[in-house]
Amino acid sequence: MEGLEQGILNVTRRLEAEVDAQLERLEARPEEELAALRQKRLKEFQERHQKMEEWRKLGHGHYNELPDEKEFFTVAKASSSVVCLFFRGDIELSKVFAMHLKKLAPKHLEAKFCCIDAARAPFLVERLRIKTIPTIALVRDGKTKDYVVGLRDLGGREDFRTEILAARLARGGAIEVEDPDIRPDILKKQNMKIIRGKDDESSDSE
């Protein structure tokens, strides 16, 4: 529950920061116009909070396994954004994917995070043309819009970072992140710069 509460707090802080930033940019405008804009932002903030309550009632904020294909369709119909992992228990990489999705679920209430055993979903596997396990299906408004297929978009390594997966889900329209353009190759370059910087500092200290 602590993870879910922290996720709600993070979303709230992000919304407040967005509102504050927008208002700062608008301070030069006439007072009446500024008051109207404040009212508009407040309404948007309240609507967002109401939406978060609806998400919680739908089970957002948790990562859970669906018992069968029928439940998949129920979830896809109820939630506007669904992140569903198709897994197999005998494939170790499935556990890696599950670990990352469990971390993301309480932080991103805007999507329903779940998984389904591919062996229990032969109809879905065929219908969605899933050839690789694990695969994450991204469902928007009841329609499958995108897939994260194995490690293809995650740098080809099993030790990929959670933020890499989060950015990939964001690019697929499933969740919201600050920087959806983070990719494995970009992070690799950033890490190399950090390492070089540390090496330079070590040389200077010597």
C-alpha positions in Angstrom: 0.0 0.0 0.0 2.9 2.3 0.7 4.0 2.1 -2.9 0.5 3.0 -4.1 0.3 6.0 -1.8 3.7 7.1 -2.9 2.6 6.8 -6.5 -0.5 9.0 -5.8 1.7 11.5 -4.0 4.1 11.6 -7.0 1.3 12.2 -9.5 -0.1 15.0 -7.3 3.2 16.7 -6.9 3.8 16.4 -10.7 0.4 18.1 -11.3 1.0 20.8 -8.8 4.4 21.5 -10.4 2.8 21.7 -13.8 0.2 24.2 -12.5 2.8 26.3 -10.7 5.0 26.4 -13.8 2.1 27.5 -16.0 1.0 30.2 -13.6 4.6 31.6 -13.4 4.7 32.0 -17.1 1.3 33.8 -17.0 2.1 36.3 -14.3 2.6 39.2 -16.7 -1.1 38.9 -17.9 -3.9 41.0 -16.6 -5.3 40.0 -13.1 -8.7 39.0 -14.5 -7.3 36.8 -17.1 -4.9 35.3 -14.6 -7.8 34.5 -12.2 -9.7 32.8 -14.9 -6.6 30.7 -15.8 -6.2 29.8 -12.1 -9.8 28.6 -12.0 -9.3 26.6 -15.1 -6.1 24.9 -13.8 -7.9 24.2 -10.5 -10.7 22.5 -12.3 -8.3 20.4 -14.3 -6.5 19.5 -11.0 -9.8 18.4 -9.4 -10.8 16.4 -12.5 -7.4 14.6 -12.3 -7.9 13.7 -8.7 -11.4 12.4 -9.5 -9.8 10.3 -12.3 -7.3 8.9 -9.9 -10.0 7.7 -7.6 -11.7 6.0 -10.5 -8.4 4.3 -11.4 -8.0 3.0 -7.9 -11.5 1.5 -7.9 -10.5 -0.3 -11.1 -7.5 -1.8 -9.4 -4.9 0.6 -10.9 -1.8 0.9 -8.8 -1.3 -2.9 -8.5 0.2 -5.5 -10.7 -1.8 -8.7 -10.8 -2.3 -11.9 -12.8 -5.4 -12.4 -14.9 -6.9 -15.9 -14.4 -8.2 -16.3 -18.0 -8.9 -14.6 -21.4 -12.3 -13.5 -20.3 -10.8 -11.3 -17.6 -8.4 -9.8 -20.1 -11.4 -8.5 -22.2 -13.1 -7.3 -19.0 -10.0 -5.3 -17.9 -9.4 -3.9 -21.5 -13.0 -2.7 -21.6 -13.0 -1.1 -18.1 -9.6 0.7 -18.3 -8.6 3.1 -21.0 -5.0 2.1 -20.8 -3.8 -1.5 -20.1 -0.2 -2.8 -19.8 -0.4 -6.6 -20.0 2.5 -9.0 -19.9 2.1 -12.3 -21.7 4.5 -14.7 -19.9 5.4 -18.3 -19.3 6.6 -19.6 -15.9 9.4 -21.6 -17.4 11.0 -18.6 -19.1 13.2 -16.7 -16.7 13.0 -13.4 -18.6 9.3 -13.3 -17.7 10.3 -12.9 -14.1 12.5 -10.0 -15.0 9.7 -8.2 -16.9 7.3 -8.9 -14.0 9.8 -7.3 -11.5 9.9 -4.1 -13.5 6.2 -3.9 -14.0 5.6 -4.4 -10.3 7.8 -1.4 -9.6 5.9 0.8 -12.2 2.3 -0.1 -11.3 2.1 1.9 -8.1 3.8 4.9 -9.7 1.6 5.1 -12.8 -2.1 5.0 -11.9 -3.0 6.1 -15.4 -2.6 2.5 -16.6 -3.8 -0.9 -15.4 -0.8 -3.3 -15.0 -1.4 -7.0 -15.3 -0.2 -10.3 -16.7 -1.6 -13.5 -18.2 0.0 -16.9 -18.6 0.3 -17.4 -22.4 -0.6 -21.1 -21.9 -4.0 -20.1 -20.6 -4.6 -17.6 -23.4 -4.2 -19.5 -26.7 -6.9 -17.5 -28.4 -5.3 -14.2 -27.4 -1.8 -15.3 -28.3 -3.1 -16.2 -31.8 -5.3 -13.2 -32.3 -2.6 -10.8 -31.2 0.0 -12.7 -33.2 2.3 -13.0 -30.2 5.4 -15.0 -31.3 7.9 -14.1 -28.5 7.5 -14.6 -24.8 7.6 -12.4 -22.9 5.7 -9.8 -24.8 3.9 -6.8 -23.3 0.7 -5.7 -25.0 -0.3 -2.1 -24.8 -4.1 -1.7 -25.0 -5.8 1.7 -25.4 -9.5 2.1 -25.3 -10.1 -1.6 -25.9 -7.7 -1.9 -28.9 -4.1 -3.2 -28.9 -2.0 -0.4 -30.1 1.6 -1.5 -29.5 3.9 -4.3 -28.2 7.1 -4.5 -26.3 8.5 -7.7 -27.8 11.2 -9.4 -25.6 14.4 -7.3 -25.2 14.2 -5.8 -28.7 13.5 -2.2 -27.6 15.2 -2.6 -24.2 18.9 -2.7 -25.3 19.0 -6.5 -25.8 20.1 -7.0 -22.2 18.3 -8.7 -19.3 19.7 -6.2 -16.9 17.8 -3.3 -18.5 16.7 -0.4 -16.2 13.1 0.2 -15.1 13.2 3.7 -16.6 14.1 2.2 -20.0 10.9 0.1 -19.9 8.9 3.1 -18.6 10.0 5.3 -21.4 9.1 2.6 -23.9 5.7 2.2 -22.4 5.3 6.0 -22.6 6.2 6.1 -26.3 3.5 3.5 -26.8 1.0 5.8 -25.2 0.4 3.6 -22.1 1.8 5.8 -19.3 3.2 9.3 -18.8 6.8 10.0 -17.9 8.9 13.1 -17.9 11.3 11.9 -20.6 9.8 9.3 -22.9 12.8 9.6 -25.3 15.2 7.8 -22.9 16.6 4.9 -24.9 19.3 2.3 -24.1 21.8 3.8 -26.5 21.3 7.3 -25.0 21.7 6.0 -21.4 24.9 4.1 -22.5 26.4 7.3 -23.8 25.4 9.2 -20.6 26.9 6.5 -18.4 30.2 6.5 -20.4 30.4 10.3 -19.9 29.9 9.9 -16.1 32.6 7.2 -16.0 35.0 9.4 -18.0 34.2 12.2 -15.6 35.0 10.1 -12.6 38.2 8.9 -14.2 39.3 12.5 -14.8 38.5 13.4 -11.2 40.7 10.5 -10.0 43.5 11.6 -12.3 43.3 15.2 -10.9 43.4 14.0 -7.3 46.5 12.0 -8.0 
